[in-house]
């Protein structure tokens, strides 16, 4: 069980770093929006590509904050039925949910890697500022890897609980 604890602890450190990247994305959205509005209203010169920058900063903020929300329990769960089950059945349900979450995020990482490659080879850029989009697809894929680790650790913890009960 100490291996799971070590993996979980290191993954949480990675998630904390990713959370800071997400916070910087949120701060970027706020600053660009304020500067754009002030520049457009006072100086009559909006920030070039503000919509693209805010859009991409939003992608960064959401994707890099996903793992943090997961480990802090800030995601939506419906447990009113599960708490009525015996502990062994609760562990089985938790295993199933963790497996499905792991499967989903493994597919997301894989497909975002493929999509990022297509955008990189195709030269996809944002509409006005011409910012390359492929680093953002790769970044989202990278930010989803700790989510996969969280689901894997939860799956293994639930399996251990099911065997022990």
N, C-alpha and C positions, 0 to 999 in steps of 0.2 A: 504493500500500500504506500510505502514511502516514495516509490517511483512516481506514482500518480500525484502525490503531493508536490514533489519536485517539479514535475512537468506543469502542474497547475500554477505553482508559484512563479515559475519563469514565464509562463504564458501571460500571467497577470502583469508582469513587468513590461512585456511587449505591448500589451493592451493599453497600459498607462501611457506609453510613448505614442501609440496611435491616437489615443484620446487627445493628446496635446496637438497633434497634427490636425485633428478635427476641429479643435478649438481655434486654431490659427485660421482654418477655412471659414469658420463662423465670424471671426474678427475681420477677415478680409471682406466678407460679404457686407458687414456693417460699415466698414470704412469706405469701401468703393461706392456703396449706395449713398452715404452721406456726402461724400465729395462730388459724386455725380449730380445729386440734386442741388447742392449749393453752387456748383459750377454752372449748371444749366440755368438756375434762377438768377444768380447774382452776376456772374461773368458772361452769361449766354454762351458758354462753352462746356458742353457735357464731356465726361470722360469717354475717350474713344474705346469702344469695345466693352463698356461697362456691363452690358447684358451678358456677354460671353464670360467675362470674369466672374460675375456673380453666379452664373449658372454652374461654372466649373468649381467655384468655391463651395457651392451648395452640395455638389456631388462629393467633394472631399469631406465636408463636415458630416454629412449623413453616413457615408460609407466607413469613415475612420472612427465614428462613434458607435457603430453597431455592436462591436464586441464588448465595449464598456457597458452599454445598456443591457446586454445579455448577462454578464457576470454580476451586475448590480441588481438584477431582477426587475428592470424597468420595462420589460416587454409584457405584452398581454398574455395572460394564462387563464384558463378556465378550469378550475379545480373542484367545483362543487360536487361533481360526481365521483371524482377519483378519491377524495378524502373519506368516502363511505366504504371504500374497498379495504380488504385486509392488506397488511404491509407488503406481503409478497406480491400481491396483485398490483399494488401501487408501484412497486419497483419494476414490475413487468411493463406497466404503462409508461413509466419514465424511460425505460430502455427503448421502447418502441418510438416514443416521441424524440428521444435523443438520436436514435438511428435515422429517423426520417429527416431531422434537422441536419445531421451530418451529411446524409446523402444529398439533400438540397444544396448545401453550401459547397460540397465537393463539386457538384455539377456547375454551380455558379462560378467557382474559381476556374474550372476547366474551360467553360465557355467564354468567360471574360478574357482568359489568356488567348484563346483562338480569335476572339473579336478584336483584341488589341493588336494581334499580328496582322489581321486584315486591314485594320485602320492604319497601321504603320506602313505596310506595303502599298496601300492605296493612297497614302498621303492625305488622309482625312484631317481637316482643320475646322475650327469654329467659323461661324458665318461672317462676323465683322472683323474681329481682331486677328483672324487667321492663326489661332493658337492650335498647335498639333494636339489631337485628341487621344492618341494612343497611350501616352503616359498615364492618363486618367483611368483608362480601362485596366492597364497593368496595376495601377495603384489600388483600384477597387478590389481586384483579384488578390493582391497582397494583403489588403486589410481584412479580407474574408478568411484568410488562413487561420488566424487565432480563433475565429468563430468555430471553425472546424475542430480545432483542438479542444475548445470548451465543450462542444457536443461529444467528442470522443471521450474526454475525461468523465463527463456526466454519464455516458453510456456505460463505461467500465465501473464507475461507482455504483450505479444502479444494479449492474450484474452482480457485483460483490454483495450488495444488500439483499438481493434476491436469493443468492446462495446461502447467506448467513441466516436468513429468516426461516 
